[in-house]
Amino acid sequence: MSSKENRQLHLNLFVTPVGHHEAAWRHPDTDVDQLLDFSFFQRLAAKAEAAKLDSIFLADRVATSPSAVQYGAIGGYEPLTLLSALAVVTKRIGLIATVSTSFNEPFNLARRFASLDHLSGGRAGWNIITSGTDAEARNFNLEQIPEHAERYERAREFLDIAVKLWDSWERDALIRDKESGIYADHHKVHELNHKGKYFSVKGPLNVSRSPQGRPVLVQAGSSQDGRQFAAEHAEAIFTAQQSFDEARAFYGDIKRRAAKAGRSPGHITILPGICPIIGRTEEEAREKEAKLVELSNPAYSLIMLSNRVGFDLTGYPLDGPMPQLPVKEVRGHQSRTNLIVELAQRENLTLRQLLNRLAGGRGHRTVTGTPTQIADMLEHWFAEGAADGFNIMPQLMAGGLEDFLELVVPELQRRGLFRTEYTGTTLRDHYGLPYPENQFAVKPASQAHY
């Protein structure tokens, strides 16, 4: 189906220094000194770019705890700082950073992303999150995270201001005429004079319009509020789906919401996360999986699960059932908590079994098999309306990334499902997105609508 339509999937690398499995840092092949080794991240980015991946992505969480760092390799670079450095040593691959609207101001964020887009020649992307834990809130003058709906209300105003700031310089505002002494056409540089419920911002931005106009807007929430926000604003969506049916339902829902919001559904790229373990034979892949399970620490896994769902599960027996959780009372990560509870109920998992399932991807789909089996699964989801591509999350980065890039990507290329060369220079080019119109620009009379 995809070949007939000349449609190709998109592949994004979700970067962690050790891998997405909770025990990846304990694996014999992992160098635990690389968390703050820039040359390591440079090599990862170079490999992903050589394979022609669309982008690399960095998540972020602005809190940790002594109990978490006791058992887990947690801590590392702030995403925009690292991606700014990687912008200098890469040429084509997109650079997507996670930044929260709950703990930032629109002007500072807009300035940082405009800077990254200039530094990279138009490869910046912003993964918009609202954050979801009290631990993070307590690092920013709050006792608990605001209610879910309030966080999204703030995020909408935040994003509206950020977009206006990026638009505050028109594309041709810079004149740079030394002879006349005119650097910019001030009629094409605009103040916002925004006064809203959460923010007051005068503008304009003190950075001229960047190569993409604005960064590609990415979103990762799958709650009802998150879906609606994504349908109205996102240009790419990172989502966690456990089954093909769930992924296809999510895909159809987002595309319908986008059309209802007056957007082109084709301008939203939906990328479910997959956490692969790959072997040249299925037996080899299962052996790799078993090694990671053997290295897992249930005490740490239980702490991480408790933090994710917002309920303390550390007193429950590991070989008993997953306790009933009041999901509707969750202030934080509603969609992920619901996914975890439904997974445990659907498969009748004990708490220990659930921890093993989540250890490799925190609720993203884990898949173990040969390159052909992995490619078959990706093609099926892509061709049958469950995905536009995938957020690749190797459970073990040491060797696991190479397995995907050297074994699975060539198989997808042989099937005509993935590019063999970049055809553009910006992240918008890679995703097939149009250059955004400037809301302040006055259209020529020939283009005006009456």
Secondary structure, 3 states (H helix, E strand, C coil): CCCCCCCCCEEEEECCCCCCCCCHHHCCCCCHHHHHCHHHHHHHHHHHHHCCCCEEEECCCCCCCHHHHHHCCCCCCCHHHHHHHHHHHCCCCEEEEEEECCCCCHHHHHHHHHHHHHHHCCCEEEEEECCCCHHHHCCCCCCCCCCHHHHHHHHHHHHHHHHHHHHCECCCCEEEECCCCEEECHHHECCCCEECCCCEECCCCCCCCCCCCCCEEEECCCCHHHHHHHHHHCCEEEECCCCHHHHHHHHHHHHHHHHHCCCCHHHCEEEEEEEEEECCCHHHHHHHHHHHHHHCCHHHHHHHHHHHHCCCCCCCCCCCECCCCCHHHCCCCHHHHHHHHHHHHHCCCEHHHHHHHHHCCCCCEEEEECHHHHHHHHHHHHHCCCCCEEEECCCCHHHHHHHHHHHHHHHHHHCCCCCCCCCCCCHHHHHCCCCCCCCCCCCCHHHCCC
